[in-house]
Every structure is written in structure tokens, then in C-alpha cells.
Amino acid sequence: MAKSNNPANTFLWFRKIALAEGASFLVLLFIAMPLKYLAGFPIMVTIFGSIHGVLVVAFFILLNEVRSEYKKSWNWIFKAAFASFLPFGTFVMDRQWKKEQEEISAGVA
């Protein structure tokens, strides 16, 4: 990942992708799946499933980048990964991640 002047740049991208991944998961669960099974419209699962898949891969790539760049513990990694498998999980964790990003930007962490 390209370095910038912002020390929390990777963490910012991680948070953005985590929120997009969480939103795509909710769309897949609560819009695309009902359309497939209740309205006989399976193409939505194909479309949003593909988008969600790309975002999950990006999430785990950035999770690894954050782990190595900011020396995160395995417990932190496990909680972040687990959050990506739960509906609303990344939204709940984003509160903590925002605080961590602010600490990194301020030079505390």
C-alpha cells in the first residue's frame, strides 16, 4: 500500500472497506436474498454476492496490512475478522476503530 503523509492512512482505508463490506453484507442478507427466494429474482444475489466477495477479500488484505503496519495483536485480528462475519459487526467495531485511528493520527499509538 502506498505511504502518505497521514500516519493513519492504511487504517482509514481499512475502516472504509470494513464499512462497505458490512453494508454489502446487509444488502445481500436483507435485500438480495429475499428477492431471490420470495420474488424469484436470483440475479441480485449474483450481483451483490460478487460485490460482497470482492469487499471481503479487500477487508482481509487491509486487515493484514493494519496488523503488520500497526503491530496489532492476534486478539484484535480475531475480533475484526469475527465482526466481518456478523450482520452489523463492522459497524459496531467501527467506533473502536475510529478511536484507534485518531490515536494513530495524533501519534499516541
C-alpha positions in Angstrom: 0.0 0.0 0.0 1.4 3.4 -0.9 2.5 5.5 2.0 1.3 9.0 2.5 1.9 11.9 4.9 -1.0 10.7 7.1 0.2 8.0 9.5 -3.3 6.5 9.8 -3.9 6.2 6.0 -3.9 2.4 5.9 -6.2 2.4 9.0 -8.6 4.9 7.3 -8.8 2.6 4.2 -9.4 -0.4 6.4 -12.3 1.4 8.1 -13.8 2.5 4.8 -13.6 -1.0 3.3 -14.9 -2.5 6.6 -18.0 -0.3 6.4 -18.5 -1.0 2.7 -18.2 -4.8 3.4 -20.7 -4.5 6.2 -23.1 -2.6 4.1 -22.8 -5.1 1.2 -23.4 -8.0 3.7 -26.6 -6.3 4.9 -27.8 -5.7 1.3 -27.1 -9.3 0.5 -28.9 -10.6 3.5 -31.9 -8.3 3.7 -32.5 -7.3 0.0 -30.9 -9.7 -2.4 -31.7 -13.0 -0.6 -35.4 -12.1 -0.1 -35.6 -11.1 -3.7 -34.1 -14.4 -4.7 -36.3 -16.6 -2.6 -39.5 -14.6 -2.3 -39.7 -12.9 -5.7 -37.8 -15.4 -7.9 -35.1 -12.8 -8.8 -31.8 -14.6 -8.3 -29.6 -12.2 -10.3 -29.5 -9.8 -7.3 -27.6 -12.4 -5.3 -25.2 -12.9 -8.1 -24.5 -9.2 -8.4 -24.4 -8.3 -4.7 -22.7 -11.6 -3.8 -19.9 -10.7 -6.2 -19.5 -7.2 -4.9 -19.5 -8.5 -1.3 -16.9 -11.1 -2.2 -14.5 -8.5 -3.6 -15.1 -6.4 -0.5 -14.4 -9.3 1.9 -11.1 -10.0 0.1 -10.2 -6.3 0.3 -11.1 -6.3 4.0 -8.8 -9.2 4.8 -6.0 -7.8 2.7 -6.3 -4.5 4.6 -6.7 -6.3 7.9 -3.3 -7.9 7.3 -1.8 -4.5 6.3 -3.1 -3.0 9.5 -1.8 -5.9 11.5 1.7 -5.5 10.2 1.9 -1.7 10.0 0.4 -1.0 13.4 1.5 -4.2 15.2 -2.0 -5.3 16.2 -2.4 -8.3 18.5 -3.9 -11.6 17.4 -6.9 -10.9 19.7 -7.5 -7.7 17.8 -7.2 -9.5 14.4 -9.7 -12.2 15.6 -12.2 -9.6 16.8 -12.0 -7.7 13.5 -12.3 -10.9 11.4 -15.2 -12.2 13.6 -17.0 -8.8 13.2 -16.9 -9.2 9.4 -19.0 -12.4 9.7 -21.8 -10.8 11.8 -24.5 -8.6 10.4 -23.8 -5.0 11.7 -20.4 -6.3 13.2 -18.2 -3.9 11.3 -20.5 -1.0 12.2 -20.2 -1.9 15.9 -16.4 -2.3 15.7 -16.0 1.0 13.8 -16.5 3.0 17.0 -13.4 1.4 18.4 -11.5 1.6 15.1 -12.2 5.3 14.8 -10.7 5.9 18.2 -7.7 3.9 17.3 -7.3 5.8 14.0 -7.5 9.1 15.9 -4.8 7.9 18.3 -2.5 6.9 15.4 -3.1 10.2 13.7 -2.2 12.1 16.9 0.9 9.9 17.3 -0.2 8.2 20.5 -0.3 4.6 19.3 
